[in-house]
Amino acid sequence: MINALVTGKVIVAPAERTAKSGKTFYTITVAASTGGEESCSVSAIVFSEATGKKLMALGKGDAVSLVGKVTPKIYTGKDGVTKASLDMVADDCLTAYQVTQKRKAATNEPLGATPPKGAQSSTRSAPPQYQGDIADDLPW
Protein backbone atom coordinates (compact mmCIF):
# COMPACT_ATOMS: atom_id res chain seq x y z
CA MET A 1 0.00 0.00 0.00
CA ILE A 2 0.95 3.62 -0.50
CA ASN A 3 0.58 6.38 2.11
CA ALA A 4 -1.15 9.35 0.54
CA LEU A 5 -2.78 12.71 1.17
CA VAL A 6 -5.75 13.17 -1.17
CA THR A 7 -7.75 16.37 -1.52
CA GLY A 8 -10.96 16.61 -3.47
CA LYS A 9 -14.71 17.09 -3.43
CA VAL A 10 -17.25 14.68 -2.01
CA ILE A 11 -19.16 12.92 -4.81
CA VAL A 12 -20.94 10.29 -2.71
CA ALA A 13 -22.10 11.50 0.70
CA PRO A 14 -20.53 9.80 3.71
CA ALA A 15 -22.38 6.87 5.24
CA GLU A 16 -22.16 5.23 8.64
CA ARG A 17 -22.36 1.44 8.45
CA THR A 18 -22.17 -1.51 10.82
CA ALA A 19 -20.08 -4.58 10.09
CA LYS A 20 -21.28 -8.12 10.85
CA SER A 21 -19.05 -8.00 13.92
CA GLY A 22 -21.09 -5.04 15.21
CA LYS A 23 -18.29 -2.49 14.76
CA THR A 24 -19.10 0.83 13.09
CA PHE A 25 -17.24 2.08 10.03
CA TYR A 26 -17.72 4.96 7.61
CA THR A 27 -17.48 5.25 3.82
CA ILE A 28 -17.09 8.23 1.51
CA THR A 29 -16.21 8.77 -2.16
CA VAL A 30 -14.16 11.77 -3.25
CA ALA A 31 -13.22 13.05 -6.72
CA ALA A 32 -9.58 14.18 -6.71
CA SER A 33 -8.35 16.33 -9.59
CA THR A 34 -5.54 14.85 -11.69
CA GLY A 35 -4.47 18.22 -13.02
CA GLY A 36 -6.49 18.19 -16.23
CA GLU A 37 -10.20 17.96 -16.82
CA GLU A 38 -10.32 14.42 -15.49
CA SER A 39 -10.51 13.35 -11.88
CA CYS A 40 -9.67 10.20 -9.96
CA SER A 41 -12.36 8.54 -7.85
CA VAL A 42 -11.22 7.76 -4.29
CA SER A 43 -13.37 5.32 -2.32
CA ALA A 44 -12.42 5.61 1.35
CA ILE A 45 -13.29 3.57 4.41
CA VAL A 46 -12.73 4.90 7.93
CA PHE A 47 -12.62 2.85 11.12
CA SER A 48 -11.91 5.71 13.57
CA GLU A 49 -15.08 7.03 15.19
CA ALA A 50 -13.59 10.53 15.62
CA THR A 51 -12.64 10.76 11.93
CA GLY A 52 -15.96 9.24 10.90
CA LYS A 53 -17.91 11.87 12.83
CA LYS A 54 -15.97 14.63 11.04
CA LEU A 55 -16.82 13.05 7.69
CA MET A 56 -20.51 12.70 8.57
CA ALA A 57 -20.76 16.51 8.76
CA LEU A 58 -19.92 16.72 5.04
CA GLY A 59 -22.28 16.72 2.09
CA LYS A 60 -21.97 16.22 -1.63
CA GLY A 61 -19.73 18.91 -3.16
CA ASP A 62 -17.85 19.75 0.08
CA ALA A 63 -14.04 19.88 0.00
CA VAL A 64 -12.09 17.40 2.12
CA SER A 65 -8.54 16.15 2.56
CA LEU A 66 -8.00 12.52 3.51
CA VAL A 67 -4.79 10.86 4.68
CA GLY A 68 -4.20 7.13 4.74
CA LYS A 69 -3.13 4.07 2.80
CA VAL A 70 -4.24 3.77 -0.84
CA THR A 71 -4.37 0.96 -3.35
CA PRO A 72 -4.52 1.91 -7.04
CA LYS A 73 -7.36 0.33 -9.04
CA ILE A 74 -8.61 0.38 -12.63
CA TYR A 75 -12.24 0.12 -13.65
CA THR A 76 -14.31 0.45 -16.81
CA GLY A 77 -16.89 3.22 -16.65
CA LYS A 78 -20.43 3.11 -18.03
CA ASP A 79 -19.13 4.73 -21.21
CA GLY A 80 -16.68 1.84 -21.74
CA VAL A 81 -13.59 3.94 -20.99
CA THR A 82 -10.96 2.52 -18.62
CA LYS A 83 -10.35 4.84 -15.66
CA ALA A 84 -8.07 4.96 -12.63
CA SER A 85 -9.35 4.97 -9.06
CA LEU A 86 -8.01 4.57 -5.53
CA ASP A 87 -9.25 2.52 -2.60
CA MET A 88 -8.25 4.18 0.68
CA VAL A 89 -8.20 3.23 4.33
CA ALA A 90 -8.30 6.76 5.74
CA ASP A 91 -6.69 7.51 9.09
CA ASP A 92 -7.78 11.14 9.37
CA CYS A 93 -9.37 13.99 7.46
CA LEU A 94 -9.38 17.77 7.35
CA THR A 95 -12.44 19.75 6.32
CA ALA A 96 -12.97 23.46 5.63
CA TYR A 97 -15.04 23.64 8.82
CA GLN A 98 -12.08 22.45 10.90
CA VAL A 99 -9.76 24.99 9.26
CA THR A 100 -12.16 27.78 10.23
CA GLN A 101 -12.28 26.52 13.82
CA LYS A 102 -8.47 26.36 14.06
CA ARG A 103 -8.03 29.87 12.64
CA LYS A 104 -10.52 31.33 15.10
CA ALA A 105 -8.84 29.52 17.98
CA ALA A 106 -5.44 30.87 16.88
CA THR A 107 -6.73 34.45 16.78
CA ASN A 108 -8.73 34.08 20.01
CA GLU A 109 -12.00 34.85 18.22
CA PRO A 110 -15.05 33.16 19.70
CA LEU A 111 -16.56 30.46 17.50
CA GLY A 112 -19.37 31.85 15.38
CA ALA A 113 -18.03 35.40 15.60
CA THR A 114 -17.49 37.31 12.39
CA PRO A 115 -14.83 39.98 12.16
CA PRO A 116 -15.97 43.57 11.54
CA LYS A 117 -16.28 44.55 7.88
CA GLY A 118 -12.89 45.43 6.46
CA ALA A 119 -11.00 43.96 9.42
CA GLN A 120 -8.33 41.33 8.91
CA SER A 121 -8.80 38.13 10.93
CA SER A 122 -5.11 37.30 10.68
CA THR A 123 -2.58 38.14 13.39
CA ARG A 124 -0.01 39.15 10.77
CA SER A 125 0.64 42.84 10.22
CA ALA A 126 0.35 44.53 6.85
CA PRO A 127 3.52 44.61 4.71
CA PRO A 128 5.65 47.76 5.00
CA GLN A 129 4.88 50.50 2.50
CA TYR A 130 7.53 52.00 0.18
CA GLN A 131 8.93 55.14 1.84
CA GLY A 132 11.15 56.85 -0.73
CA ASP A 133 14.33 56.32 -2.74
CA ILE A 134 16.04 52.97 -3.00
CA ALA A 135 19.60 52.83 -1.70
CA ASP A 136 21.65 52.15 -4.87
CA ASP A 137 25.03 52.42 -3.15
CA LEU A 138 25.26 48.80 -2.07
CA PRO A 139 28.80 47.58 -1.21
CA TRP A 140 29.11 44.81 -3.79
Beta strands, then each sheet from edge to edge (+ up, - down):
strand 1: 2-18
strand 2: 24-33
strand 3: 39-46
strand 4: 63-76
strand 5: 82-95
sheet 1: 1+ 2- 3+ 5+ 4- 1+
end
